[in-house]
């Protein structure tokens, strides 16, 4: 173990944990193979960390918080470190995009777009940390009362595999800006850019022990991290089931959590919508990242007067979609692993067996490697909103289209799932835009559009089983800090 462990091994690239500013292997020496979803071939390895490694990382972060300069550093100085990190990410953008694309299977152009959004997070939080102020509170005569925003301490960030760089950035940017220290556990399916960015953070001047990364399986490293008594706050993005387990573990230590747990997001298309503008957005919102996006627009609700037109337009576009390897840069790449491929295929097969109308299928490129985890996009029409394909998060390129009668019917169907993360509303009617946006139960609502290129400034989070707490924007800085009240009795 040491600071300069070579990544070059016979099988490919050997990545290490990053603890206390040093590259270190797991205590056991066991490793996890990393395979590219594009061909199923192993090209790297990561440590298989366990509770002992988690403890080492958390204690490193706790020491850095209690004894190091980070939490006491002026906010503007922390911001300058984050800004330098953003510039280093820009400098190494080609390397990071290629690594992210190969590790997750997403087309290389999406990898490049993720680099741009990642840079933007550190740029935003580099300038935001010194903008969070306390208050003075009118109180009793002879007293002065004020509030401060203070960091929690050690923040545990458990990061999913679909957007590793971006989701790391929205956690790390906000947490570090407020003076916390970090232990990050990326998904075992996509850990590589997280490790690399921790190294770049150290290069940018983030002190030793402030930004730690441990890799491994969720059942071992993730469980140990969420339950560690020296962790002061936990943030997680992923499935509802895993999120529930993490909240239960954190509750034993009475720790706060931010949870972003997925969605079944509707886009509502009224008869007066600009269909030419809407159509490409409706398609892109489900095929981006192969549909493996918590905020994917996986349901389209269409007013009956234009249902036939919209369904035909979507079918035409879906039939032309092609999935292929990340470096082919086609419409979409493979799914993340064999398990996810089988899950998506199983849900589509169940919908077909239930007699739901299949409107169109895309295709997989003829020269796509046979070992890749490809799935041709699937479009279903006239979907009963009570069916599983319209209720459950598929996390793949599968779109359900459902007709509705009027505004009240649209809102009822849109709100008729366990989730409430994002929604889209397509109409030229200004009054309807406001009415529907207010009545749809979702953390973000886009009117005549969907998504915002990362939306770094826009608070993000859900209602119902989509989770609680908010990431992105200034709201995240409040989640990543606590209010302290100080009262002076000066007579």
Steps between C-alpha positions, in 0.01 A plus 500: 500500500613853433446818307623382162351158432517417130168424331665289230438129551473206262119516485474875452472790744530444875320778688535553874302648785590859581532555876679780677645631175656162413419218260450185708374149432238328712622341822417156362665559162190362329396672180194534275529467124366794297343404166390736225125471432577541130669160466496336843880491508697574817726803459568611858466404866408677824545410868233286664478707816334387820424639846868535592565717195188706565611562856841615381344745254245637747764549768719679246209733418418554868861594580507738207181665621602530865872573462553622144454843348205428269203564730663816641625630168325816372221395267655698216820293529304174487325641196831567329599136550175388340549741213849361441352150502255605230788632288693174545192304391488718189871436438452124533161503328588263215645245744199520732244482218668195351523330840137575590378385159689172510408432863125565462443428130351841423583650158816707507311824425301444821826444684623835372172668600539351848848652526359844415224467763751370756726800446197725542413352841843579642490843339158570651583376849842661481319833495201411718642396836566854622151611399321303775434738790349476845238733646446727796171440677295764687486375859462620859640831623862462603560205268644456153415176319661381180534188290796340324515228234753236603616179330371164620846341518561177309263459205457156342413512131372177344509554124314304228637368172294696249660847531804448724680826421195723515347352814837498675534869411161602634577321829865596534459855377233589756649298788852635458387859443338498845814362670408134537738214432401211276503125468360392164399145407433481125307210347718199427381515139639851444769618740785617281433869442414545869847379597663715235314814610599444864862500381440822306341657809818429693698658218269804516597557863227317692686385816577138586207311648235742375401304185517121543377226265447133579376249245321171550161334512202673653428209733846538656654845452173688449328343799799563725525862390133588552507342849835638616457693828755766401306597186298815564284516186413259216399574143388230259370475145360167385213257544218540749578164660866582559413851612269360767778274630746792512253719687443224754875461551551876541205520740682278750747786541230769465669642193337715235464383141432631152334241278440511123325175422380494143186582312234419245491845350213609271503741210150635440422599140185708451326538167626857453868406552768577241548139394794573273689642797384231740569186298882489512496593870251224583728243336828629638365510856466120499798389291761724662746276683302201374203600715714442810410835648296563815334798334436323168171603338374143494129580466339714230141608572331629185163670460273282285455759227869468404573151631513333158732769362739485797502119513580479128776759531658323794479163323675641194784635712531189717525273197813690391682489836816290510693376805869421475837514677607815681766593248258469204314804641155385384160593644562304817751260647461171687340458841738488793517122558340166423269518801353832386466373144304199621282711727400740221440213259282328758282808552455548125413133453243523781340802334481317168351192666239723665387609154621861523533647152862506375530802269865475397843359581839642424794278412847397610783573257593194295866533596441550873721262703315185599614533862340844545184565700285650225127554498298636208273790605135402544188717460159398639171672422152529653653395832259458790654727771449222756729257314849427629666653196334832595554467875845351557838650421641294211836682482540422134398643158132411540224756448130467592248724322158554659204708371307736726176698463542835673715694743360330810552157345860586408582612854338190649707268281820702546468482879386138497833332580713462813758742355526876459836608363460691170217586262457676166202704383450583131237765425479852356225597750664720765233443762519124453880510527472648849208286616651170396854584615365578847280192527745238376681341794861520386817665625567655160247593231610613154257690278549459124831328558656225706831495681751782515845374402586401854300779662777573748324809639158332530403326826441131430320232699170325528171445675361168621728202427728714286667605824553810710751777545631708211818495296632756251479878530518687828249259657770233514719726713226511763471120498877475539506722809316554826368814667661606826323761713709725729341728759694778678372642828667841514258673734 
